[in-house]
Amino acid sequence: MLQGCFWGIQLAYQRVPGVTSTWVGYTQGQKATPTYEEVCSGVTGHTEAIHLHYKPSDVSYRDLLEVFLERTDPTTKNRQGNDIGTQYRSGIYYHNEDQRKIVEQTLQQVQQQLDAGTYPRRTAGKKIMVEVAEASDFWIAEEYHQRYLEKGGRFGVKQSASKGDSTPIRCYG
């Protein structure tokens, strides 16, 4: 199931063994300390994002990319599921040259699979639309956004963040 919201992908990363902490927030924009409302307006240039810490001895950067690619549609521009706008663009923001190389290799392999019609859940021939750039400042989102689905979200239905949990993630506002 595809998720546009940063809540769904945060929960997915919380479940990954080796991920030690996650935050939702905003990056790649022009304004310091943007608010959710400002980001949603599209005027700041930010995208909703996840910042995480992980133990490379327990999970590889490539494995983390796979989680991202499983939870998002890398072939849409400024859209994930029902969420539309520049703040929902697909982006991978690397912190060093090794990460950049892994991102480029991974996306090249995904594009080859798309071209061959062998990439899961995607129509053959689509092109990767993922923004790849060096990470810029990350602004942590407001507290009510943090671990939103784990806390129960809008409807009070708590979802498990237990490591290894494979229960489908439902993203709702």
Residue, then its C-alpha position, 0 to 999 in steps of 0.5 A: m500500500l502506498q503512503g504519501c504522508f510522512w506518518g506512514i513512512q515514519l511508522a515503517y522505519q520505526r519497525v525496522p530492526g536497527v533503526t534507533s530513532t525517527w523524526v518527521g519534519y521538513t527539508q530542502g526548503q528556503k525558510a528556517t523553522p517552517t510550520y506545517e501550514e507554511v509547508c503545505s502552502g507550497v511557498t517554502g519549497h520544503t518537502e515532508a521528510i523523515h530523519l532517522h538514526y540507525k545502526p549500520s551493523d544491524v541494517s544497511y543504507r540500501d535496506l533503508l532505501e528499499v523501505f522507502l521504495e516499498r512505501t512510496d511511488p518513485t514514479t510520481k512527481n509531487r504526489q504520493g497516493n492521495d496526497i498532492g503538492t510539492q511537499y509530497r515529492s519523492g526525495i532521497y537526501y544523502h549525507n555523504e558520497d557513499q550514500r549518494k553512490i548507493v542511491e544512484q545505483t539503487l535508482q538505476q536498478v529500479q529504472q531498469q526493472l521499470d523499463a523491463g516491466t519487472y518492478p513490483r506494483r508499477t506500470a512498465g515504462k514509467k520513469i523515476m521521479v525521485e529528487v536526489a540531492e545532498a541533505s540540507d537543514f532538517w526542521i523537526a515537525e510539530e510535536y503532534h506529528q511525531r509518531y502520529l500513527e503509533k499514538g493513534g492519529r485522528f481516530g485514536v487507532k494506535q498502530s504498532a511500532s514494534k520491530g519487525d511488525s508487518t501489520p499493514i500501515r494505515c495512514y490517515g489524518 
